[in-house]
Each structure stands twice: as C-alpha cells, then as structure tokens.
C-alpha cells in the first residue's frame, strides 16, 4: 500500500541531527516569537498530514492547529504581561530605595540641625557668663578707680609728696581708660549676643525650611542673605549654581588672606607705638596674644563645634579699633609738632634756663633726641585717647 511504503521510507522519529538546526533557530528568537513560530510549524505539519492519503481527519487537524495557535498567542500575551509586570516591579523597587535614602538624608539633616541648635544654646549660655564676668570686672575696676581718686584727693589736701600724687593721677587715668575699654567691650558683647541670638533664630528658620526642601532651595535662601547685607552684595530672589557658590568661596578665601596679612603687618607698628604708654600697652599685649584671624575663622566654620560669626565680628572690630587708633594717634602727634616744639624750646632743655641759649647748645645737649622721645610718648598718648574713645 502507498501509505505503508511512505512509512517505510520515513526516517527515524528520534533523530537529534534533524532537530538540532530547528532548535538552534528557535533559540535565537524571543520567547513570544518562539511560541508563535512553533504554533505555525505544528499547523503546517497538521495540514500536510491531513493532505496525505490515509492522514488524520482534516477537521480535527484544523481544530488542533487553531487551538495550538490560540494557545501560542495567549502564551505570548501572558509573557508580555509578565515582562511588563516585572519592569513595573523593578521600577517600584527603585522608587522605594530612593524614598528610603531620602528619608535617611532627611533624618541626618534633622540630627545635624539638632546638634547645631544645642551648640548654639551652649554658645548663648557662654556669652551670658561672659557678660556677667565683664560686669563684675567693670564693677571692680570702677571701685579701684574711685579708691585711687579718693587717695589722690587726700594726697593733694595733705600737700605732701607731689610725685606720689602724679603717680596716683597717672594710675587713675590708666584705670579710666580701662573702664572705658571694658564698657565698650561690654556693650559690644551685649550687641554681639543679641546678634548671635537673632542669627541663630534665622539659621533655625532656614534649617527648618531646608529640611522640607531640596539643596537648591537652601542655597537660594542663603544667597538671599547676601542681598540683605548692608550694602547688598547680590540681588535677591536668585537660585545660584555651583560656579556662583565656588566664586563666593573664592572671594571669602581672598578676604581671609588679606585680613590675615593686614593683621600681621600691623603688629610690629602697634607694638612700637604702645611701648611708651602703659595705659594701652597692656590692652595691646592682650590683643597681640589672642588667636590669629585665620584660627578664629577656622573655629567659626568648624562643622562639629563651630562658633557663631559674632566671635569673628568682635575680632575684626578690635583690629579696626587698633588700626584707626594708630592712624589717628600718628596724625594727631604730627599736627602737634609745631606747638610741642615751641613748648620744648621754651622748656627746661631750652630757653627756660638761659634766654640766650643757641640752637647749637640745644643740639649739643641732645635736645633733639629728647624732643624725638617726647613726640613718641605724645603719639602713644594720642593713640591711647583714640583707642579709649572706641573709634
């Protein structure tokens, strides 16, 4: 029979060599496409089987092929849905990780703000202790000045040793300078304390807003502080970028370097100027032994134990006070040379002992050297007066 002949000519059903190319071709295709190709292949085989003599029932083969095609399409749709679901799940997982990281960052920011707030409260308490100490010191100095004043009056009434009276008067003037200085420092300390409190309140408000917003919002709010400065350093309502922040830090570094060099350059001159007046020699020695400007700035910008900017402000105001006192004292001494020279020439080293005294006699007795020393002392005196006034 023909059918039997065809079956005798068919190759063995389990032949790996014949199925290997088909398996390789299907393996290269995506999984949904693979099932579609397999369904189409089975459909073709079913149609060929139905077309051969003695083959299967055509209707049954066609139904089987349609069912296979439908199952292949459903399998492909299910695979597509599964892939989409996996992608959505991965996206949700990434969002969850991002939210967890953001929550950790916000918690870290809140902890940092709490630490800064505690440090600020400690600083306020320290400033209050300094105010109390300054008040006690001021009261003690005023008491000593009053005691010396009474001693001076008693010494004048006794008409005894005038050198002791002069010494007491000199000590009294020195104490009055110290009283004025301490009063100025006390007032400045109170102002700085109020400024630090207001600054800390502003920083707390900015910190709270920064916790709820992003880093750009914090930088923009800090940038607005440049617009609120007097005079303004930048227009307000701007959101600066990284280059603008870098230029701001570069300008800060240049100003720090300039102020450090200026402070160090002023030191030897003021040491010489204050040497001849004990009323300002001690305050200048205290200032000269204080921490350098760059060290004060490092303490202010320290992340863990940073001090308020009022500490730097006090240091800069002290530098300005000494510099202006030196300028005014030198200028006042220069303007007084004509009057002082006339008084000196008419004094004990001049014509007071000999109306016919000549210039060569004055020079021979080192009158010019004594006048030079007198001008130095006068400059120190004028510097002390300018410093006591707090220019």
Secondary structure, DSSP 8 states (H G I E B T S, - for coil): -HHHHHHHHS--S--HHHHHHHHHHHHHS-HHHHHHHHHHHHHHHHHHHHHSTT---HHHHHHHHHHHHHHHHHHHHHHHHHHHHHHHHHHHHHHHHHHHHHHHHHHHHHHHHHHHHHHHHHHHHHHHHHHHHHHHHHHHHHHHHHHHHHHHHHHHHHT--HHHHHHHHHHHHHHHHHHHHHHHHHHHHHHHHHHHHHHHHHHHHHHHHHHHS-HHHHHHHHHHHHHHSSS-SS-SS----HHHHHHHHHHHHHHHHHHHHHHHHHHHHHHHHGGG-HHHHHHHHHHHTS--HHHHHHHHS-TTT---HHHHHHHHHHHHHHHHHHHHHHHHHHHTHHHHHHHHHHSTTTTTT-TT--HHHHHHTTHHHHHHHHHHHHHHHHHHHHHHTT-
